[in-house]
Amino acid sequence: MLSQFTPIPDSPFRTLAEFGFPAGVYPVGRLDARSEGLLLLSDEPWISYRLLHPRFRHRRVYWVQVEGIPSGEALERLRSGVRIAGGYRTRPCRAWILDPQPSVPPRIPPIRFRKTVPTCWIGIELTEGKYHQVRHMTAAIGHPTLRLIRVQIGDFELWSLQPGEWRVLTPHERAAVLAL
């Protein structure tokens, strides 16, 4: 199953079952309370293993709204890998400024806004996933994350799912997960 997740302040929902999912359905990976976007759900634990184990290096693409406008040098630092929390050096990744800048619905609660500091949307494609990695990476180059949206997991894209919507994978999509 694919799901579009957006943070809901003071949400009464605590488990997937409260969203109407059957018992035994779990997220493949995670999004923290301040992140939004694509979440793959499954009732097959081995799919989680195939998509999350570092040896398979499946890709995840994020749109990241950052404070300021990163220079080419700052983006190159992301691409080469940066040192983040705990002294960990990230693997090389893809990083680019999104052009055109995406138009996304406002976030609730809204992001921090300052009249004198511009913001910019960048794309980051990772094949690893450490705790708050994208946030730590953008902070390491001097451009703190204001908003983070996961738009792709492997070959699965967010498409037109709206926040809170979900759908079951087609047989073709399910086969693509199995082939990873």
N, C-alpha and C positions, 0 to 999 in steps of 0.2 A: 504494500500500500504506500502511496505517496501522500504526504500531508503538508499543508502550508501552516506554519506556526507563527504566531506573533505574540509578544508578551501581553498579558492582560493584567493590569494592576489590580491587586487585591482580589484575584480570581478565586472563586469558590472551588474550581476544579483542582484536584490534587493527583488524580491518576487517569490513565488513558481510559479505564473502564467508565469513568464519569463523563467521558466524551461519547460514550456509546460503543466503544471498541470491545470486542469479546475478550474474555480472560485469556492470558497467554500471549497477547500482542504487546511487543516491546519496541521502543525506538532503536534504530540502528545508528549508533552514535548519539550525540547530544547537542542541544543548543542551550546556552545558559539563559537566565531570566532576562537579560538585556539584549539578546540576539533574536533574529527572526529568520523566516525562510523555510526552505525545503527540509523535510524530515522524512526519512524512509522508516516505515514501520513493518514489522514482520512477526509471525508466530513461529518462525523457523530459526533457532539459535545459530545454526551453521551459516546462515546468510550473513548474520552479524560478523561472524568470524571471517568470512571471505571478504567482506567490505571494510573491516576495521583493522585486521592484522597488518602490521607494517610491511611484511614481506610482499604483500599484494600491491602496495602503493597505488590504491585507487585514488582518483583525483576528486577534489572538492573545490568548487569555485565560489568565491564570495564577492559581493559588492560591498565596499567599505567606504562610508562617508567619514572623511578625516578632517581635522582642523588644519587649515592652511592648504597650500597647494604644493605637493611634493615636487622637487626638482628631478631632473633625469638622474642625477647622482644618487638621490635618496631612493628612487625606484631601483636603481642598479644595486644598491646595498641590500634591498629586499630580495632581489633576484639571486644574489650571491649567497644569501644566508646571513642572518644577524644573530648576535648573542642576546638571549632573552633570560627571563627569570631562572635562577638556579645555575647560571653559566652555560646553559644549553645553547648550542649553535644550530639554528634551523637549517634544513636541507635547502638547496637551491629551489626556487619556485618561479612561476611567472607572475609579473606585476606590471600593471599598465594603468594609465588614466583612461577612464571610460569616456568615449567620445562618440556620440553626444552623451552628456551627463544624463543619467536616467531620471525619469519623473516617477516618483513613488509616492504613495499616499502618506500623509503625515503619520508620525509615530505617536502612540499614546502609551506612556507619557511622552511629551515632546523632547527632542534632543536639546542639549545646551545650545543656546544661541547668543552670539556676541556680534553686535553691529560692525565692529572694526576688524573682525577676523573672518576671512573667507573660508568656505568649506569646498571640498572636492570629493568626487566619487572616484575610487580606484577599484580595479579588479585584481584579485589575488587568487591564484590557483596553487593549491598545496597537494602534496601526496603523503602528508603526515598530519597528525592532529594531537598536539599537546594542549594542556589545560590553558584556555584563553590565549592560544598562540597568536591569532591574528591581532588581537588587542596589544599583546606584548611586542609584536613585530612593528606595528605602526608607531607605538610609543618609542621604540628603539631608534627610529629614524626622525623623531621629533614631530610626529604628526599623530596625536592621539585619536583613537577611534571614537566617533560620535554615534555612528549607527552601523550595524553589521547585519547583512542579509545573505544567507547561503542560498545561491541560485542554482547550484548543480552538485549532484553526487554521482560520480562515475558518468554514465551517459544519461542520467535522469535529470531533466531540467524542470524548473519551477512551472513553466508554461503559464497558464492563466488561472491557476488555483488561487482563490482568494483566502485571506486569513480565516482559519478554522475549517476550510474545506479539505476533503480528502477523496481519494479514489483508489480503486483496486487496480493493480498492474494488469495489463493485457498479457495473454500468453506469450507474445513476442517479447515484451519487456521483461517478463519473468525469466524467459530463456536467456536474455542478455545478462541478468544477474547471475544465473548459473554458469554462464560462460566466462565470467570474470576470473 
